[in-house]
Amino acid sequence: MLNLILTWLVTSISFLIISKLPLGIEIDGFGKAAIAAAVFGLLNALLLPILTVLAFPLIILTLGLFFLVLNAIIFALAAYLVEGFRLRWGFWSALIGSLALAIINSILLGILYPLT
């Protein structure tokens, strides 16, 4: 349970960090980032397996790079569902933002998990 809360907090902080970068992503504050992180996590848990099965031929054809598009779709859907979380340039902001979120989350979780 502690790992789940830690991951959620790190993802919230990652959302805040990427909103400060010039990527076309706007988040109103930490509360909205925390909600966005929870919605993004739920969508990843519920929707990503379904999209993966449906897009399996494209994933194989692109050697796994289509996962970036699937993550961008989930990122954009989270932005659509959460008030105060906006994508200035549409799909391109979602694509760059999901890539930045993955990188920043990996760095922060790599630093924090050995400490727990």
Summary of the structure (lengths in Angstrom):
residues: 116
radius of gyration: 14.1
end to end distance: 12.6
largest distance: 39.8
contacts: 339
relative contact order: 0.18
helix: 78%
strand: 5%
